[in-house]
Amino acid sequence: GRLEAVTQQMGYHPQYLDSFLKTQHYLMHMDGPLPFDCRHYIAIMAAARHQCRYLVNLHVLQFLRAGGDPQWLRGLDFIPPKLRNLNEINKILAHRPWLITKEHIEKLLKISEWSWSLAELVHAVVLLAHCHALASFVFGCGCEQDEGPGGRGLLKPLSPGNQCFCEATAGNGCSQELLRINRKRSLDSCMELDSLRERMQRIHVETEGREEMRLLQQDREEGEGQEAEVGVQDGTEHRCDLSAGLSHLADTDGEVTNATNLACYMQDPDFGYQDFARRDEDQTQVFRVQDYSWEDHGFSLVNRLYSDIGHLLDEKFRMVDGLQSSAMAKRQGCEPSVFKRGIWNYIHCMFGIRYDDYDYAEVNQLLERMLKVYIKTVTCYPEKTNSEMFDRFWKQFKHSEKVHVNLLILEARMQAELLYALQAITQYMI
């Protein structure tokens, strides 16, 4: 369970890193409604939606360590129907969460012997949202890139690449107990790595010859160039061409899952993000935070059905909101809280979430066009982020500030997915 690249980047903000690690550990390794092998498989399914090989590899190894059936790694056709039924909600949450309805929830909860319990479903939803958002951070900070000689790594690691992810957090507020547990887990993982690779190679040999879907392709509806939203003033979306090529997933020594193999973990690969409803379309589907918010509704529901996770998530949301950003805001000529809220509300706006008390004209004033394009790419189709975009859009920012904005993207995206899913669950319960 090694997350060196991620935690090294988050290490620029140690208090947030501590909160993130506690949440990650609780979701994956502490008591909860879902079996441990299923947790990691759900994480694999979530990461595959964005072709995030970094996270898929991580959870493939942890899945096997948790006693998971190697046959499941041949793809969705080889897993129990109960898990396979989660594919639809995974797909929608990853790309168009506003399409989630109480009917999707009802279908999962009422399928005879393959039904989910409410507690299991809440655990699964939090896992999906967590991994989708983490994939955005992975691509946004360049963790997916090859850092070797000649590679296209975007960011330099803070410490040697062979360092255990929990060791990278020493002295940054991470609890000693969590460090001890994860150091042991990392050591065990290293000892078993060779045998796991052999098992994975056998699995992939067995599946040779199977037709594999194309994962890396441009959005057909938008032609050769991907357009990106660059404004939301008065509800009107201004757009510009996003000439960003797809990131090539370079092979890295020691990895056991090739990019092409990710196809077996997903269905309907052409399903992706589409811009939320236009001004001239029916606006009744706009999600208004005044009607359903994390603080007043989502927190209590998720905490009731999956004990304590609500507190951990809430701490993480508050932690990212409290990060210092005075230099970053000064560059934009505004107060830190104003700048951060502009980024947060812009991300939520792309998912159809609106705040009645916010003047969206501020977004155009606070965020320059190229910054908006970058934020939208990392948020909505992170797999299309590349080094050229990173270098072009972030010239005026310090490294820690780049990480800070990517943390805002991570948390805003995760909360957006949770709001839609938890609202659908609430509507089902009512």
SULWO-V643886 format. One record per residue. N is the residue number from 1. RES is the residue in one letter. PHI is phi in radians with two decimals (none if undefined). PSI is psi as a letter, one per 40 degrees, with the letter a starting at -180 (NA if undefined). Layout:
N:RES:PHI:PSI
N:RES:PHI:PSI
//
This chain:
1:G:none:g
2:R:-1.90:h
3:L:-2.21:f
4:E:-0.98:d
5:A:-1.04:d
6:V:-1.19:d
7:T:-1.26:d
8:Q:-1.17:d
9:Q:-1.27:d
10:M:-1.13:d
11:G:-1.07:e
12:Y:-1.13:e
13:H:-2.28:g
14:P:-1.04:d
15:Q:-1.16:d
16:Y:-1.14:d
17:L:-0.98:d
18:D:-1.04:d
19:S:-1.14:d
20:F:-1.08:d
21:L:-1.12:d
22:K:-1.10:d
23:T:-1.18:d
24:Q:-1.03:d
25:H:-1.13:d
26:Y:-1.14:d
27:L:-1.10:d
28:M:-1.72:d
29:H:-2.22:e
30:M:-1.75:i
31:D:-0.99:h
32:G:-2.98:i
33:P:-1.11:d
34:L:-1.70:i
35:P:-1.08:i
36:F:-1.14:d
37:D:-1.16:d
38:C:-1.14:d
39:R:-1.03:d
40:H:-1.24:d
41:Y:-1.22:d
42:I:-1.08:d
43:A:-1.10:d
44:I:-1.08:d
45:M:-1.04:d
46:A:-1.17:d
47:A:-1.17:d
48:A:-1.14:d
49:R:-1.04:d
50:H:-1.91:e
51:Q:0.92:f
52:C:-1.58:g
53:R:-1.10:d
54:Y:-0.96:d
55:L:-1.30:d
56:V:-1.06:d
57:N:-1.02:d
58:L:-1.00:d
59:H:-1.44:d
60:V:-1.08:d
61:L:-1.13:d
62:Q:-1.21:d
63:F:-1.06:d
64:L:-1.19:d
65:R:-1.10:d
66:A:-1.43:e
67:G:1.54:e
68:G:-1.15:i
69:D:-1.26:h
70:P:-1.01:d
71:Q:-1.08:d
72:W:-1.08:d
73:L:-1.32:e
74:R:-1.37:e
75:G:2.34:i
76:L:-1.10:d
77:D:-1.25:e
78:F:-2.00:e
79:I:-1.90:i
80:P:-1.04:i
81:P:-0.95:d
82:K:-1.04:d
83:L:-1.23:d
84:R:-1.10:d
85:N:-1.14:e
86:L:-1.33:e
87:N:-1.03:d
88:E:-1.12:d
89:I:-1.23:d
90:N:-1.09:d
91:K:-1.09:d
92:I:-1.22:d
93:L:-1.06:d
94:A:-1.20:d
95:H:-2.13:d
96:R:-2.48:g
97:P:-1.06:d
98:W:-1.18:e
99:L:-1.51:e
100:I:-1.16:h
101:T:-2.25:i
102:K:-1.14:d
103:E:-1.16:d
104:H:-1.08:d
105:I:-1.15:d
106:E:-1.04:d
107:K:-1.06:d
108:L:-1.26:d
109:L:-1.51:e
110:K:-2.28:f
111:I:-1.81:g
112:S:0.58:b
113:E:-1.33:e
114:W:-1.78:e
115:S:-1.33:i
116:W:-1.68:i
117:S:-1.52:i
118:L:-1.04:d
119:A:-1.12:d
120:E:-1.06:d
121:L:-1.16:d
122:V:-1.10:d
123:H:-1.03:d
124:A:-1.12:d
125:V:-1.10:d
126:V:-1.11:d
127:L:-1.08:d
128:L:-1.06:d
129:A:-1.10:d
130:H:-1.05:d
131:C:-1.33:d
132:H:-1.05:d
133:A:-1.18:d
134:L:-1.16:d
135:A:-1.07:d
136:S:-1.07:d
137:F:-1.15:d
138:V:-1.03:d
139:F:-1.28:d
140:G:-1.10:d
141:C:-1.74:e
142:G:1.38:e
143:C:-1.17:d
144:E:-1.38:e
145:Q:-1.36:i
146:D:-1.33:h
147:E:-1.62:e
148:G:-1.33:i
149:P:-0.99:h
150:G:1.40:e
151:G:-1.33:i
152:R:-1.92:f
153:G:-0.97:h
154:L:-1.45:d
155:L:-2.17:i
156:K:-1.53:h
157:P:-1.17:i
158:L:-1.38:d
159:S:-2.57:i
160:P:-0.94:i
161:G:-1.17:e
162:N:-1.59:e
163:Q:-1.40:h
164:C:-1.06:i
165:F:-1.07:d
166:C:-1.33:d
167:E:-1.17:d
168:A:-1.14:e
169:T:-1.74:e
170:A:-1.01:h
171:G:1.45:e
172:N:-1.81:e
173:G:1.70:e
174:C:-1.21:h
175:S:-1.08:i
176:Q:-1.12:d
177:E:-1.14:d
178:L:-1.12:d
179:L:-1.06:d
180:R:-1.08:d
181:I:-1.07:d
182:N:-1.31:d
183:R:-1.10:d
184:K:-1.11:d
185:R:-1.11:d
186:S:-1.13:d
187:L:-1.11:d
188:D:-1.05:d
189:S:-1.10:d
190:C:-1.09:d
191:M:-1.15:d
192:E:-1.65:e
193:L:-1.04:d
194:D:-1.07:d
195:S:-1.17:d
196:L:-1.15:d
197:R:-1.08:d
198:E:-1.09:d
199:R:-1.13:d
200:M:-1.14:d
201:Q:-1.10:d
202:R:-1.09:d
203:I:-1.08:d
204:H:-1.23:d
205:V:-1.12:d
206:E:-1.11:d
207:T:-1.69:e
208:E:-1.10:i
209:G:1.64:e
210:R:-1.26:h
211:E:-1.18:h
212:E:-1.94:h
213:M:-1.29:i
214:R:-1.37:h
215:L:-1.71:d
216:L:-1.66:g
217:Q:-2.56:i
218:Q:-1.29:i
219:D:-1.16:h
220:R:-1.09:d
221:E:-1.23:e
222:E:-1.95:e
223:G:1.29:a
224:E:-1.29:d
225:G:-1.90:h
226:Q:-1.51:h
227:E:-1.38:i
228:A:-2.37:i
229:E:-1.20:h
230:V:-2.20:e
231:G:-3.02:i
232:V:-2.42:f
233:Q:-1.13:h
234:D:0.97:f
235:G:1.44:e
236:T:-1.59:h
237:E:-1.74:h
238:H:-1.60:i
239:R:-2.30:i
240:C:-2.47:i
241:D:-1.24:h
242:L:-1.93:g
243:S:-1.59:g
244:A:-1.97:h
245:G:-1.26:i
246:L:-1.27:i
247:S:-1.26:h
248:H:-1.51:h
249:L:-1.57:g
250:A:-1.28:i
251:D:-1.18:i
252:T:-2.19:i
253:D:-1.02:h
254:G:1.65:e
255:E:-1.43:i
256:V:-2.01:e
257:T:-2.19:h
258:N:-1.42:i
259:A:-1.00:d
260:T:-1.15:d
261:N:-1.24:e
262:L:-1.13:e
263:A:-1.05:d
264:C:-1.26:e
265:Y:-1.69:e
266:M:-2.56:i
267:Q:-2.11:i
268:D:0.95:g
269:P:-1.15:e
270:D:-1.31:e
271:F:-1.28:h
272:G:-2.54:a
273:Y:-1.16:h
274:Q:-2.26:i
275:D:-1.00:i
276:F:-1.08:i
277:A:-0.77:h
278:R:-1.27:i
279:R:-1.05:d
280:D:-1.53:e
281:E:-1.75:i
282:D:-1.07:h
283:Q:-1.62:e
284:T:-1.14:d
285:Q:-1.47:e
286:V:-1.05:h
287:F:-1.54:h
288:R:-1.76:h
289:V:-1.08:d
290:Q:-1.12:d
291:D:-1.59:d
292:Y:-2.65:h
293:S:-2.15:i
294:W:-1.11:d
295:E:-1.12:d
296:D:-1.65:d
297:H:-2.29:d
298:G:-1.07:d
299:F:-0.99:d
300:S:-1.15:d
301:L:-1.16:d
302:V:-1.17:d
303:N:-1.25:d
304:R:-1.28:d
305:L:-1.60:d
306:Y:-2.45:g
307:S:-0.87:h
308:D:1.33:e
309:I:-1.16:d
310:G:-1.07:d
311:H:-1.15:d
312:L:-1.17:d
313:L:-1.15:d
314:D:-1.10:d
315:E:-1.09:d
316:K:-1.18:d
317:F:-1.07:d
318:R:-1.20:d
319:M:-1.15:d
320:V:-1.22:d
321:D:-1.24:d
322:G:-1.60:e
323:L:-1.11:i
324:Q:-1.27:h
325:S:-2.54:f
326:S:-1.10:d
327:A:-1.14:d
328:M:-1.10:d
329:A:-1.17:d
330:K:-1.07:d
331:R:-1.09:d
332:Q:-1.64:e
333:G:1.28:f
334:C:-2.62:i
335:E:-1.31:i
336:P:-0.97:d
337:S:-1.11:d
338:V:-1.19:d
339:F:-1.13:d
340:K:-1.13:d
341:R:-1.16:d
342:G:-1.06:d
343:I:-1.14:d
344:W:-1.07:d
345:N:-1.21:d
346:Y:-1.13:d
347:I:-1.10:d
348:H:-1.11:d
349:C:-1.08:d
350:M:-1.14:d
351:F:-1.79:e
352:G:1.40:e
353:I:-1.77:h
354:R:-2.14:i
355:Y:-1.94:h
356:D:-1.12:d
357:D:-1.63:e
358:Y:-2.03:h
359:D:-1.57:h
360:Y:-1.24:e
361:A:-1.12:d
362:E:-1.10:d
363:V:-1.04:d
364:N:-1.13:d
365:Q:-1.39:d
366:L:-1.52:d
367:L:-1.95:h
368:E:-1.17:i
369:R:-1.00:d
370:M:-1.17:d
371:L:-1.16:d
372:K:-1.11:d
373:V:-1.07:d
374:Y:-1.11:d
375:I:-1.05:d
376:K:-1.17:d
377:T:-1.09:d
378:V:-1.13:d
379:T:-1.34:d
380:C:-1.71:d
381:Y:-2.51:g
382:P:-1.02:d
383:E:-1.10:e
384:K:-1.64:e
385:T:-1.29:h
386:N:-2.36:i
387:S:-1.14:d
388:E:-1.09:d
389:M:-1.10:d
390:F:-1.04:d
391:D:-1.15:d
392:R:-1.28:d
393:F:-1.55:e
394:W:-2.18:f
395:K:-1.02:d
396:Q:-1.55:e
397:F:-1.79:i
398:K:-1.27:i
399:H:-1.04:d
400:S:-1.09:d
401:E:-1.26:d
402:K:-1.08:d
403:V:-1.09:d
404:H:-1.00:d
405:V:-1.13:d
406:N:-1.16:d
407:L:-1.20:d
408:L:-1.08:d
409:I:-1.08:d
410:L:-0.98:d
411:E:-1.28:d
412:A:-1.14:d
413:R:-1.15:d
414:M:-1.07:d
415:Q:-1.12:d
416:A:-1.07:d
417:E:-1.09:d
418:L:-1.12:d
419:L:-1.05:d
420:Y:-1.15:d
421:A:-1.17:d
422:L:-1.23:d
423:Q:-1.12:d
424:A:-1.11:d
425:I:-1.12:d
426:T:-1.06:d
427:Q:-1.10:d
428:Y:-1.12:d
429:M:-1.15:d
430:I:-1.20:NA
//
